[in-house]
Each structure stands twice: as C-alpha cells, then as structure tokens.
Amino acid sequence: MSQVRSFFSTTLLTSRWACVFFALLFGIAGTFSFSPFHFWPAAILSLFGLLSLTLNRSIKQSALIGFCWGLGLFGSGISWVYVSIFQFGGMSAPISLFIVLLLVAYLSLYVLLFSCLLGALCPQTTWWRLTLAAPVFWQITEYLRGSIFTGFPWLQFGYTQIQGPLQGIAPILGVEGITFILMIVTGLLAYAWHQRLKIALLLALAFLFLPWPLRYLDWFTPEPKKAVQVALVQGNIDQAIKMDIHSVNDILQIYKNETLPDIDKASIIIWPESAIPDIEKNQKTFLKEMDELLRNHHASLITGILGEQKSSAAPIHDLLFNKVIVIGEKKPYEYPAMNSYEKHHLVPFGEFIPLENMLHRLIPFFNRPMSSFSSGRYEQAPLNVKGLNVITAICYEIILGQQIRDNFQPNADFLLTISNDAWFGHSIGPWQHFQMARMRALELGRPLLRVTNTGVTALIGPRGNVLAQLPQFTRQVLKATLIPTSGITPYARFGIWPLWSMALIMGGIALYCSLHTSFGLNKKGKREQ
C-alpha cells in the first residue's frame, strides 16, 4: 500500500500528462457504475480519483484535471448519442463525431467549474474541503448542469445506488441526496488516503453502509383491492419505418394485432411513445373504432400520439405536441381527447431546435420529421384510467426527478413512462434511461410501468425493483398484475429543500473554516516577517 501511495504522490504530482491520463481513466471508470454494468463501487473510485488528483493544485491545474475527468466520464457514458446522429440523422461519421465531442466538452465544463471552485475557495488539503465543500460545490454544479439550456442531468452518480448500500436514501432525499452522500464518502476516503487517517476511513464506511437498513422501511402501503391486469405492448417498429408517413396504417395494424389477444384479459393496455405516429385529428376514425372495441371488452388504452392545436400568437401556424391520450373509458371518445398529457420538457435538437431557421439550412440533421414540438404545461393533472390516477412522463422527462415530484399527488396510484429509445440502437443509452426510471419509483414509493418501442419495457415495483421485463428488440406484450400503492415518502412531501438546507449549512461551515485558516496563515506569515 505504501508503494502505491508513493507512486501516486511522485508520478501524479510531478507529471502533468500523467494527471491528464489518470483523470481520463478515472472519468471512464465512472461509466461502469451505471447500467448495464451496475458496478456501483466504480462511482466511488471515479470520484475518489477526481478529488485526489486535484489536491495541492493551482486553479489552472485543477481546471485541466476536472475537464479531462469530465471528458472521460461523458465521452464514454453518453457515446450513444453518436448512434442517433449518425444512424438516424443522416450525418457523416466525422461530423457526427464532432457534434458528440462538442456535447461532451460542454458537459465537462461543469466538472471544470467544480474543480475551480474547490481550488479557489478551499485551496488547502483539509477535512472541510473534502467532506463539506466538495459535496456542496458538486451539488451546485450538478444543479446547473441539469438546468442551463433546459438541462442535461444524465449520469448523476446517485443512480448507481439503485442496488447499492445507499438505496434507502432515495425516498428521503431523492437521487441528488444519494449523490451528495456519495461525495461525502469519497471525500472521507480521499482524506484518509492523503492523511493516512484510519478514523476518516471508518467514517467513510459508516456513511456508506449505515443507511443500508433504510431500504427496508415501508414508506408506502400496497393496495391489493385496486390490483389491475395490464398489457404493455412493445411494438419493436424500426425507426426508419416509424419516420415514414406512408407506413402509418401498417404500424397501427401491428399494434392492433398485438393488442387483440389480450383485450379480454387486461383492463389497461398501454402503447409506447408516438405508437400512433400521426396527428390525432388525422386518426379520429381509427381512434373511434378502437374506443368502441375497447369499451365493448371493458378495457382502456393509453397510447402515445401527436397532438395539434391552433396558436393564438401565430394563427397560421399549428402547435405540435408529443402527447398521451386515454380511450376506452365509459365516456365515448371525442376529438380532442381530454383525458390526456402533453410532454413539457422537450429535448433540445431532438424535439425543438434552438435558432431553428438558421440550423435547418446549415445542418440537414435538424430537418428530421417531428423536431419542432411545443411544450405542454409544467404541472398537469394525472391521467385517469379505470378509476386509477396515473402520473405520466414521456421519454426524457422521467429522468427529471423534480418535475415528476412536482406533478405527484397523494392520490396517485402508479407512475407511467412511455418512450421510444430506438434512436439509440443497441447502445448503453436505453439501459441508463431504464435505470433512471427505476429511481423515480423508489423516490415516490409507487410502482412504475415503462412501455417502449424497442425496450426496455418493464413493470417496476415501488422499491425500484424490476418485477417483470421484456427483452429488447422483440415484438411482445408484457402481461402483469399491477398493485397500486398509497402513502407519501419524505421526498414526495418535502422535495429537495432539506438537501439544499443541509448544503447551505455545510457550505457556510466550509467557507468559514477556509477563510479562518487563510487568515491565520497570512497573519502568521506577517509575524514571521
């Protein structure tokens, strides 16, 4: 152990290129803590590397290390974006690679900011730098990453604990709270390593493993009397066909054929995002036929579709929405469906184009069909199907814990997310997306149905556990019994404010200690002169 520590203290402290190399390596290691790898200790190793490499560095050196660590994490962790741009966007390989590198570099700037804040405000290697300031600054920069330019809060390390020892923190402080505690654990480990303190190591192990029993607390109550049979239809429609307007009728027939065998068995049938790849008003005949068929068999259908309405600001232009509707209820379907949800959080360059007119002319990737959606309201009423209240999110929205929590209501029976991850092919992206969806169930204590075009389609329990799942890239129907739950988790009740309050106190203590230490050093230096 002493030889390893000696290697790090000599090689890494003296060689700038060694620092860059190891920063990249530690960043890449972080990707293996997420799905589909699920090796959660890699998250601690990755963050440990970042904190250790930035010790005793100038602000410029810390900035470089932080940026390179970010390149390693995001360059490996969101490489799946390349599949969407190259395979489905019609871009050449070099341009697709350039766009991905640009996104990776942008996300790495937030790690650079974290390293700079830590080096500027807490320059000494102290316990408060690593265990108080680091978690607070990480929380701030992660919040910024998830907010600026509509945000991209992908690869938050708290998600790695969906099966780890900190799992029980999720219903109390949410995924951000788990990330916060992971940073405290990592800071203690870095301090123990640097200062050779066993007490810091023991504290790190305590923070990591003492929360383990929290996973067995029941923040929810199962409601078996409300149990309902569900059928989740995974259409496995090729993305090239899905984007072809001439294939709409064929796609509708596929979903209808997959639904008919279970129409007498399941009370709730669910199709994925944009399963009906057309505007609702164009499919009124089909929807009325399906509505009558479903009502005759006492079943209801939840499906993704496209919505349209006139714009009051520009009457000659129609607003397009990524939408979910319910048909087959007691009241016959009438256009437009009122029992519906419109996606609020749109994906930049996927569902809306910043600087749209200019980019459409310059880059053909942005001329993709259905890339100019409008945003629905931030808070919307739950869908109501078979007397059950359903909190709904479309695709990307399920990774936004705060938005799902703000739409959550105490009378919610279960969560639903529909998606189409065919854009990302056989990459790791859909599995990361699936992992984040599981966290929403754990945070709010509600079962979650996830229905996708190509997978991962699954029934997730209120503890974030997978109860049933379909294999990817198959055309199948997942038949299961859904048992709703009731009850309010602390996270559902209070949100993220307890975490921010704790961060404010810890940040204040860290800054006070840092200023007091710096003042003492300056005063000592003057006396010696």
LOGUDO-152624 format. One record per residue (C-alpha): x, y, z. Coordinates in steps of 0.5 Angstrom, whole numbers, plus 500, padded with zeros to 3 digits. Layout:
N
XYZ
...
//
This chain:
529
500500500
506505502
509503495
502505491
501511495
509513494
507512486
501517486
505522490
511522486
509521479
502524479
504530483
510532478
508530471
502534468
501529463
500523468
495527471
491528465
492521463
489519470
484524470
481521464
482514466
478516473
473519469
472513464
471508471
465512473
461510467
462503469
458504476
452506471
447501468
448496464
455495468
452496475
459496479
457501484
464502487
466505481
463511482
467512489
473510485
472515480
470521485
476519489
481520483
478527482
478529489
485526490
488529483
486536485
489536492
495541492
494544485
494551482
487553480
489552473
492545474
485544478
481546472
485542467
484536471
477537472
476538465
479532463
476528468
469530465
472528458
473521461
466520464
462524459
466521453
465514455
458515458
454519453
457516447
451513445
449520442
453518436
448513434
442518434
446523430
450518425
445512424
438516424
441524423
444522416
450526418
457523416
462520421
467526422
461531423
457526428
463525432
465533432
458534435
458529440
465531442
462538443
457536447
462532452
466538452
461543454
458538460
466537462
466545463
461544470
467539473
472544471
468549475
467545481
475544481
476551480
471553486
474548490
481550489
480558489
475557496
478552499
486551497
489547503
488540504
483540510
478535512
473541511
475542503
474534502
468533506
464539507
466544501
466538495
459536496
456543496
460545490
458539487
451540488
451547486
455545479
450539478
444543479
447548474
448542469
441540470
438547469
442551464
440551457
434546459
439542463
442535461
442532468
445525465
450521469
448523476
452518481
446517486
443513480
449508481
446506488
439503486
442497488
448500493
448501500
445508500
439506496
435507502
436515502
432516496
425516499
428521504
433526500
432523492
438522488
441528489
441527496
445520495
450524490
451528496
453523501
457519496
461526495
462526503
464518503
469520497
472526501
473522507
477516503
481522500
483525506
484518510
489516504
492523504
493524511
494517513
488517518
484511520
479515523
477518517
477511513
472509519
467515518
467514510
465506511
460509517
457514512
457508506
454502510
450505516
444507511
443500509
437498514
433504511
432500505
427496509
423502511
416502508
414509506
408506502
402501503
400496498
393497495
391490493
384491492
386496487
390491483
389491476
391487470
396491465
399489458
405493456
406493448
413493446
412494438
419494436
418498430
424500426
426507427
427508419
420506418
417510424
419516421
416514414
409518413
407512409
408507414
403510419
397505417
402499418
404501424
397502427
395495425
401492428
399495435
392493434
394486432
399485438
393488443
387484441
389477444
389481451
384485450
379481455
385479460
388486461
384492464
389497462
393497455
399501454
403503448
409507447
411514446
408516439
406509438
401513433
406517429
401522427
397528429
391526433
386529428
388525422
387519426
380520429
377515425
382510428
381512435
373512435
374505432
379503438
375506443
369502441
372496441
376497448
369499451
366493449
371489452
372493458
379495457
382502456
388504452
394509454
398511448
403516445
400520439
402527437
397533438
396539435
392546436
392553434
397558436
394564439
400568438
401566430
394563428
397561421
402556425
399550429
403548435
405541435
405537442
408530444
402527447
399521451
391520451
387515454
381512450
376506452
373509458
366510460
365516456
366515449
372518445
371525442
377529439
381532442
382527448
381531454
384525459
391527456
398529458
403534454
410533454
413539458
421538458
423538451
430535448
434541445
436539438
431533438
424536439
426543439
431547435
435553438
436558433
431554428
431557422
439558421
441551423
435548419
439551413
446549415
446542418
441537415
440533421
436538424
431537419
428531422
421530422
417532428
423536431
419542432
415541438
411546443
412545451
406543455
405546462
410544467
404541472
399537469
393533472
394526473
391521467
385517470
384510467
380505470
379510477
386510478
391516478
397516474
403521474
406521467
412522464
414522456
421519455
427524457
422527463
423521467
430523469
428530472
426528479
424535481
419535475
416528477
416530484
412537483
407533479
406528484
400528488
398524494
392520491
397518485
396510484
402509480
407512475
408511468
413513463
413512455
419512451
422511444
429509445
430506438
434513437
440510441
440503438
444497441
448502446
448503453
444509453
437506454
440502460
442508463
435511462
432505465
436506471
434513472
426511471
427506477
430511481
423515480
419509483
424509489
424516491
416516491
414510493
410508487
410502482
412505475
410502468
415503463
413502456
418503450
418502443
424497443
426496450
427496456
419495457
418493465
414493471
418496477
416496484
415501489
422500491
425501485
426493484
424490477
418486477
417484470
421486464
421484456
428483452
430489448
428489440
423484441
415485439
412482445
407484450
408484458
402482462
403483469
399485475
400492478
398493485
398501486
401504493
399509497
403514502
408519502
415519502
419524505
422526499
415527496
413531502
419536502
423535496
430537495
429543500
432539506
438537502
439545500
439547507
444542509
448544503
448551506
450550513
456545511
458551505
458556511
462552515
467550510
468557508
469560515
474555516
478556510
477564511
479563518
485558516
488563511
487569515
491565521
497563515
497570513
498573520
503568522
507570515
507577517
509576524
515572522
517578517
//
